[in-house]
Amino acid sequence: MRIVFMGTPDYAAVTLQKLIDEKYDIAAVFAQPDKPVGRKQILTPPPTKVLAEQNNIPVYQPKTLRDGEALNILTDINPDVIVVVAYGKILPKEILDLPKYGCINGHASLLPKLRGASPIQWAIVTGESKTGVSTMLMDEGMDTGDILDTVITDIGSEETAEELFDRLSTMSADLMVTTLEKAKNGTLTRTKQDESLATYAPIIKKEMAHIDFSKTADEICNAIRGYYSWPCAFCFINGKRVKVIKAKKATSTAKECGVVIDSDNKLVVSCNGGSVEFITVQPEGAKAMTASQMLNGHPIAKGTVIE
């Protein structure tokens, strides 16, 4: 089975590594172009490109798939299947129709739930107790193609998006191999998605991680877990930006939301119907520390309003 792999970040690289380990014939890897990273904006290749080059697999990084150039390359390669995992580009119909077995996408949710760009973070932010991975035969819609296989997993009560990323990336890689073997053996089954059950996971933007204390303690704690480690939940204390890395539901209450209730040896802030205790924080310009360590260096008066 001749494969073209399309994917860009670390999450996708796990599936690519699995296909390499399983001795699949990977004719080429398509990834997003190199991007500037860090304060010095150093041009950095994506993880899938690095992995492909280490394994002597040709890499293509087209800025667009719609000018005919990518189609010409793929036509010359003549893949049996295109495997797509977190590539970051929409595939036009002429590419979707090219391979014998179609284009198979590995998506990090239980479709039709959480279609879109950020299903892992959004599953935690929205308080889902279960999630999983799906393989899907791609069509022209946004994650709307027929479902081929799924695997379900529980989301841990304290699990962060970063931890869930790691687990699901391995699950997705294993599931892709299972799906490809079924395709090769002619045993694939296709299930149409129920549009009435469809939900969407939006692109995560930094401002979405600004803590909203008008929400409940559960909603705030879910957001803090879901936005870790990027973009990381944050608030402003006495005008200074503070990232909140870990928090838990507390028992204190106050009439007003976003007010410091306890700041002796711990930091407790009121919210809708209750309160949250900050456990691990990262003040602006400092390393991550416990909330009590932050309070030792920078006391915060009770009654302070957290923005």
Secondary structure, DSSP 8 states (H G I E B T S, - for coil): -EEEEEE-SHHHHHHHHHHHHTT-EEEEEE----EEETTTTEEE--HHHHHHHHTT--EE--S-SSSSHHHHHHHHH--SEEEEES--S---HHHHTSSTT-EEEEESSSTTTTEES-HHHHHHHTT-SEEEEEEEE--SSSS-SEEEEEEEEE--TT--HHHHHHHHHHHHHHHHHHHHHHHHHT----B---GGG--EE----GGGGB--TTS-HHHHHHHHHHTTTTT--EEEETTEEEEEEEEEEE----SSTTBEEE-SSSEEEEETTEEEEEEEEEETTS--EEHHHHHHHS---TT-B--
